Amino acid sequence: MTRRERFKAKGFGVSAYVKAFNLNQTTLSLVLDDKLKGNRKSTTGMTRKVILRLREDDVWQEPLPWKETA
């Protein structure tokens, strides 16, 4: 199941989700489509905020990309 499918299965809509959590719609869509992966270690980026929010809602199930997996 893709991220976007998990997102929709939970009953979320992109526009409502963006508005509820003050996120960027383009960034959310790109993360859901696996085009943005959050590989940078910036702590202030919108991609990071989106991924953390998706993780809280159990849509993002992979390890956090900026954590070192050594």
ROKOL-871864 format. One record per residue: z, y, x of N, C-alpha, C in turn. Coordinates in steps of 0.1 Angstrom, whole numbers. Layout:
% ROKOL-871864
+-------+-------+-------+-------+-------+-------+-------+-------+-------+
|   n.Z |   n.Y |   n.X |  ca.Z |  ca.Y |  ca.X |   c.Z |   c.Y |   c.X |
+-------+-------+-------+-------+-------+-------+-------+-------+-------+
|     Z |     Y |     X |     Z |     Y |     X |     Z |     Y |     X |
...
+-------+-------+-------+-------+-------+-------+-------+-------+-------+
***
This chain:
% ROKOL-871864
+-------+-------+-------+-------+-------+-------+-------+-------+-------+
|   n.Z |   n.Y |   n.X |  ca.Z |  ca.Y |  ca.X |   c.Z |   c.Y |   c.X |
+-------+-------+-------+-------+-------+-------+-------+-------+-------+
|     0 |   -12 |     9 |     0 |     0 |     0 |     0 |    12 |     9 |
|    -9 |    22 |     6 |   -10 |    34 |    14 |     1 |    43 |    10 |
|     3 |    54 |    19 |    13 |    64 |    15 |    10 |    71 |     2 |
|    -2 |    74 |     0 |    -6 |    81 |   -12 |    -3 |    72 |   -24 |
|    -6 |    59 |   -23 |    -3 |    50 |   -34 |    12 |    49 |   -37 |
|    20 |    48 |   -26 |    35 |    48 |   -28 |    39 |    61 |   -34 |
|    34 |    72 |   -30 |    37 |    85 |   -36 |    34 |    86 |   -51 |
|    23 |    81 |   -55 |    19 |    81 |   -69 |    27 |    71 |   -77 |
|    30 |    60 |   -71 |    38 |    49 |   -77 |    52 |    54 |   -81 |
|    57 |    63 |   -73 |    70 |    69 |   -75 |    70 |    79 |   -86 |
|    58 |    83 |   -91 |    56 |    92 |  -102 |    56 |   107 |   -97 |
|    53 |   109 |   -84 |    52 |   122 |   -79 |    38 |   128 |   -81 |
|    37 |   141 |   -83 |    25 |   148 |   -82 |    25 |   158 |   -71 |
|    14 |   160 |   -64 |    14 |   168 |   -52 |    18 |   182 |   -55 |
|    12 |   188 |   -65 |    16 |   202 |   -68 |    30 |   204 |   -72 |
|    36 |   196 |   -80 |    50 |   197 |   -84 |    59 |   194 |   -72 |
|    56 |   184 |   -64 |    64 |   181 |   -52 |    64 |   193 |   -42 |
|    53 |   199 |   -40 |    52 |   210 |   -31 |    60 |   222 |   -36 |
|    60 |   224 |   -49 |    67 |   235 |   -55 |    82 |   232 |   -55 |
|    86 |   220 |   -58 |   100 |   216 |   -58 |   107 |   217 |   -45 |
|   100 |   214 |   -34 |   106 |   213 |   -21 |   101 |   224 |   -11 |
|    93 |   234 |   -17 |    89 |   245 |    -9 |    81 |   240 |     4 |
|    71 |   231 |     1 |    63 |   226 |    12 |    49 |   232 |    11 |
|    40 |   228 |    21 |    26 |   233 |    21 |    18 |   221 |    15 |
|     9 |   225 |     5 |     2 |   215 |    -1 |    -9 |   208 |     8 |
|   -15 |   216 |    16 |   -25 |   210 |    25 |   -19 |   200 |    35 |
|    -7 |   204 |    40 |     0 |   196 |    50 |     4 |   183 |    43 |
|    10 |   184 |    31 |    14 |   172 |    24 |     2 |   162 |    21 |
|    -9 |   168 |    17 |   -21 |   160 |    15 |   -26 |   153 |    27 |
|   -26 |   160 |    38 |   -31 |   154 |    51 |   -21 |   143 |    56 |
|    -8 |   145 |    54 |     2 |   135 |    58 |     0 |   122 |    49 |
|    -2 |   125 |    36 |    -4 |   113 |    27 |   -17 |   106 |    30 |
|   -27 |   113 |    35 |   -40 |   106 |    38 |   -40 |   101 |    53 |
|   -29 |   102 |    60 |   -27 |    97 |    73 |   -36 |   105 |    83 |
|   -39 |   117 |    81 |   -46 |   125 |    90 |   -37 |   134 |    99 |
|   -25 |   137 |    94 |   -15 |   143 |   103 |    -4 |   133 |   105 |
|     0 |   131 |   117 |    10 |   121 |   120 |    23 |   126 |   125 |
|    24 |   139 |   128 |    37 |   144 |   133 |    41 |   139 |   147 |
|    31 |   138 |   156 |    34 |   133 |   169 |    41 |   143 |   178 |
|    40 |   156 |   175 |    46 |   166 |   184 |    61 |   166 |   182 |
|    68 |   171 |   191 |    83 |   171 |   191 |    88 |   184 |   186 |
|    80 |   193 |   180 |    85 |   205 |   174 |    94 |   203 |   163 |
|   105 |   210 |   163 |   116 |   208 |   153 |   114 |   217 |   141 |
|   104 |   226 |   142 |   102 |   236 |   131 |    89 |   235 |   123 |
|    81 |   225 |   126 |    68 |   223 |   120 |    69 |   219 |   106 |
|    59 |   222 |    98 |    58 |   218 |    84 |    55 |   203 |    83 |
|    47 |   198 |    92 |    45 |   183 |    92 |    58 |   176 |    93 |
|    67 |   180 |   101 |    80 |   173 |   103 |    88 |   174 |    90 |
|    87 |   186 |    84 |    95 |   188 |    71 |    89 |   179 |    60 |
|    76 |   178 |    59 |    70 |   169 |    49 |    74 |   155 |    52 |
|    73 |   150 |    64 |    76 |   136 |    67 |    91 |   133 |    64 |
|   100 |   142 |    68 |   114 |   140 |    65 |   116 |   139 |    50 |
|   110 |   148 |    43 |   111 |   148 |    28 |   106 |   135 |    22 |
|    94 |   130 |    27 |    88 |   118 |    22 |    97 |   106 |    26 |
|   104 |   107 |    37 |   113 |    96 |    41 |   125 |    95 |    32 |
|   130 |   107 |    28 |   141 |   107 |    19 |   138 |   100 |     5 |
|   125 |   102 |     1 |   120 |    97 |   -11 |   114 |    83 |   -10 |
|   116 |    77 |     2 |   111 |    63 |     5 |    96 |    62 |     3 |
|    89 |    72 |     6 |    74 |    71 |     7 |    70 |    68 |    21 |
|    76 |    75 |    31 |    74 |    73 |    45 |    83 |    62 |    50 |
|    77 |    50 |    53 |    85 |    38 |    57 |    84 |    35 |    71 |
|    75 |    41 |    78 |    74 |    39 |    93 |    84 |    46 |   101 |
|    86 |    42 |   113 |    96 |    50 |   122 |    91 |    64 |   123 |
|   100 |    73 |   125 |    96 |    87 |   127 |    88 |    89 |   140 |
|    76 |    95 |   139 |    67 |    95 |   151 |    72 |   103 |   163 |
|    81 |   112 |   161 |    85 |   120 |   172 |    97 |   114 |   179 |
|   102 |   103 |   174 |   113 |    96 |   181 |   107 |    88 |   192 |
|   114 |    87 |   203 |   109 |    79 |   214 |   112 |    64 |   211 |
|   102 |    56 |   212 |   104 |    41 |   209 |   104 |    33 |   222 |
|   112 |    38 |   232 |   113 |    31 |   245 |   123 |    19 |   244 |
+-------+-------+-------+-------+-------+-------+-------+-------+-------+
***
